[in-house]
């Protein structure tokens, strides 16, 4: 097993060390969107009920939009395709869903979900600000 001294590790350009971290971060952030979108596809009746319980208008349209944003946005984020734009859209989606579905901050579960969405939006804004990294379809 080869070990690298701290001095040798510091000599590796930071962009080389950052590339796999940026890709891993994108995949981790995308996972929740992909899983949520697929669960909506698997059980649309439950998703429609949840959307309707929040009092949102046009639940069928909202469901179709949510599936499209979560699945297509998640896949684009994993691939690093238009990652800055996609991450902005997903950050906005995360904040809107926090407000629409998790605003009952007196309920500890909703409080946690609200700030989970806020934290996700924060991570996505990092991608929007600094780009997807070198391991991406679009590297800008």
Buried (B, 14 or more C-beta within 10 A) or exposed (E): EEEEEEEEEEEEEEEEEBBEEBBEBBBEBBEBBBEBBBBBEEEBEEBBEBBBEBEBEEBEEBBEEBBEBBBBBBBBBBBBBBBBEBBBBBBEBBBEBBEEBBBEEEEEEBBEBBEBBBEBBEBBBBBBEEBBBBBBEBEE
